[in-house]
Amino acid sequence: MLKNLILILFLLIGLSVEAAENYLNSIVLEKKDSDISIILRSDSVARLKREIEDSNKIVLILKGIKQSPDINTIYKNINNVAV
């Protein structure tokens, strides 16, 4: 009986965790020397796939994540930004 109750609790906890949305909240671009770091901040860890298409083009594919309606972009030590 106790085993069944524990199993049901784990299933309910798993279902509630699965239902929670994961949002991308902010993007931080930081320049150190000649390198630029890109930090993606979200509610929880998301799966990431990186594809390098060219010497100056990287595509990041995020799974299990949505963009927050009020996403912040922070530029540290970067003067000129071309979009």
Protein Blocks (a to p, Z undefined) as FASTA:
>chain_A
ZZmmmmmmmmmmmmmmmmpccddfbdcdddehjbccdddddfbdcddddddfbfkbccdd
dehiacdfkbccddehiabdcZZ
